[in-house]
Amino acid sequence: MTDKSTVYDEPSAVKAIKGCVDVDGPDSVDVTLTVEAAEETSERLLEASLEARGQRRLKHYPHRPQPD
């Protein structure tokens, strides 16, 4: 977790509008992405969320190496 932002537990609202992807989220997030940018962002989000889930599961195992 970074100290630069608040952590939210509500997902963003996402919808397709006129061939683009509109994302409305907490803290006034409002962004419109091309299809390509939305697809890449979704893959990056999935990858990071799986990594974060693993970090949460392994946090009670201090013998594991810590990331830099």
Protein Blocks (a to p, Z undefined) as FASTA:
>chain_A
ZZkbccdfbdcddddeehiacdddehhiacdddfklmmmmmmmmmmmmmmmmmmmmmmmm
mkbccdZZ
